[in-house]
Amino acid sequence: MKFDELIRRVDEVNEPESLDQAYFHSTNALATVRGDLRRLNDAKDLLEIVKPFLVGWGGLARVVGRQNLDWSLLGQALRGLEKEFAEIRNKRFLTIDFNDEKISNAVKTIYSKLDPLRCFGSPTTISKVLHLLNPEIFVMWDSGIRKMYRTKDAHVRETPEGYLKFLRDVQKDLLEALNDETRTTGMTLDQVERETRDRYKGKTIAKIADEYNWVEAHSLECYQKTK
């Protein structure tokens, strides 16, 4: 992918300012919890921050807005994953080694512990929760994005291994784009990353990747429907 293509697609995202504000409010509100998942409080963090984010920003009201959901199941699972979250904490998306055994096992374990909680919905829901708890590393996906990546890589599936493969593929695409800009400008990768994040209000590379993927995937859907 060329850097200009990445920027062109992300610039097409036309979300209301209120959605950006909701995103940053939610990610900032969980900053302390992200430092230690054992601090996660079901009432304060899940019901007052995560649930409104999933319902309002994520458009998942039908999935997680039901009255009979036991949010303590999600809280218990997340607190029990502190060791795995610590393994990838303070890493950068562009430089984290997803092939490292400890890191790959951490990602797969985290996903596998949340995947059985089907009462909270789909792999889409899981990815949004994970992104809130580590917005530097976890990239969100939906059915359209999964379908787009699966056409290029059959190993991308709704499994722990499939999600890990998705992260690897997204990282490869983003590195290709940002390294293209380093060759064009002579800047270092760190400088290009910093300028790219600044361009989009300080959003993480994982969030910028999500916005690119969303526009690209849903543009493909529109094209296929007209064929």
SVG drawing of the C-alpha trace seen along z (x, -y; Angstrom):
<svg xmlns="http://www.w3.org/2000/svg" viewBox="-33 -18 49 38">
<polyline fill="none" stroke="black" stroke-width="0.4" points="0.0,0.0 1.2,-3.5 1.1,-6.2 -1.0,-8.5 -3.6,-5.7 -3.7,-5.3 -4.2,-9.0 -6.8,-9.3 -8.9,-6.6 -8.7,-7.8 -9.5,-11.3 -12.8,-9.9 -14.0,-9.1 -16.6,-11.6 -17.6,-10.9 -19.4,-13.6 -17.2,-15.4 -19.4,-13.9 -18.2,-10.4 -14.6,-11.4 -15.3,-13.0 -17.0,-9.8 -14.0,-7.7 -11.4,-9.8 -13.6,-10.1 -13.8,-6.3 -10.2,-5.6 -9.0,-8.3 -11.4,-7.2 -9.8,-3.7 -6.2,-4.9 -5.7,-3.8 -7.3,-0.4 -5.1,0.2 -2.1,0.1 -3.4,3.0 -6.5,5.0 -6.9,6.2 -8.2,2.7 -11.2,3.1 -14.4,2.4 -17.6,3.9 -19.9,1.0 -17.6,-1.9 -15.6,-0.7 -17.8,1.8 -21.2,0.4 -20.4,-3.3 -17.6,-3.4 -17.4,-0.2 -21.1,0.4 -22.0,-3.2 -19.1,-3.1 -20.3,0.1 -23.9,-1.1 -23.3,-4.7 -20.0,-4.8 -20.0,-1.1 -23.6,-0.9 -24.1,2.4 -27.2,1.5 -29.1,4.6 -26.2,6.8 -25.0,5.3 -28.0,3.2 -30.0,6.1 -31.0,6.1 -30.1,9.7 -26.4,9.5 -24.1,10.5 -21.3,8.0 -19.5,9.6 -18.6,12.5 -16.7,10.1 -15.1,8.4 -13.9,11.6 -12.4,12.8 -10.6,9.5 -9.1,9.3 -7.9,12.8 -6.0,11.8 -3.7,9.2 -0.6,11.3 -1.3,11.5 -2.2,7.8 1.0,7.0 3.0,8.9 1.9,6.5 1.6,3.3 3.7,0.3 4.3,1.9 3.9,0.0 1.8,1.5 4.4,0.9 7.2,2.6 5.6,5.2 6.7,8.7 3.5,10.7 5.7,13.8 7.3,13.7 6.0,16.7 5.1,14.8 3.3,12.1 1.4,14.4 0.4,16.6 -0.8,13.6 -2.9,12.3 -4.5,15.8 -5.1,16.4 -6.8,13.0 -9.1,13.6 -9.8,17.2 -11.0,16.2 -13.4,13.6 -14.7,15.6 -16.8,18.0 -18.8,15.1 -21.2,15.1 -23.8,13.4 -21.8,10.2 -22.1,10.7 -19.7,11.3 -16.0,11.0 -16.8,7.4 -17.8,6.7 -14.7,8.5 -12.3,6.4 -13.9,3.2 -13.5,4.2 -9.9,5.2 -9.2,1.9 -10.5,-0.1 -8.2,1.8 -5.1,1.4 -5.8,-1.0 -2.1,-0.8 -2.2,2.8 -5.7,4.2 -7.3,3.3 -11.1,3.4 -12.9,5.4 -16.4,6.0 -17.9,8.5 -17.0,6.4 -13.3,6.0 -13.0,9.7 -14.4,10.6 -12.0,8.2 -8.9,9.6 -10.1,13.2 -10.2,12.7 -6.5,11.9 -5.6,14.4 -7.7,17.5 -6.1,17.8 -8.0,14.6 -10.9,16.2 -13.1,15.6 -10.7,17.5 -7.8,16.6 -5.3,17.7 -7.4,15.9 -7.4,12.6 -3.7,12.9 -3.2,13.4 -5.4,10.3 -3.1,8.2 -0.1,9.4 -1.6,8.6 -2.7,5.1 0.8,4.4 2.3,5.5 0.1,3.1 0.7,0.2 4.5,0.7 4.4,0.8 2.5,-2.5 4.6,-4.4 7.9,-3.1 6.8,-4.3 6.6,-7.8 10.0,-7.4 11.5,-6.8 9.7,-9.8 10.5,-12.3 13.7,-11.0 12.1,-11.0 12.5,-8.1 9.6,-5.7 9.2,-7.3 8.8,-10.7 6.3,-9.5 4.3,-7.7 4.3,-10.8 3.1,-13.1 0.4,-10.7 -0.9,-10.4 -0.8,-14.2 -2.8,-14.6 -5.6,-12.5 -5.9,-14.2 -3.5,-11.8 -5.3,-8.6 -3.2,-5.5 -1.9,-3.7 -4.2,-0.8 -7.2,-3.2 -6.0,-4.8 -5.7,-1.3 -9.3,-0.6 -10.5,-3.8 -8.7,-2.8 -10.1,0.7 -13.6,-0.5 -13.6,-2.8 -11.9,-0.3 -14.1,2.7 -17.4,0.9 -16.4,-0.7 -15.8,2.8 -19.2,3.9 -20.9,1.0 -19.0,1.9 -19.9,5.6 -23.6,4.7 -23.6,2.7 -22.0,5.4"/>
</svg>
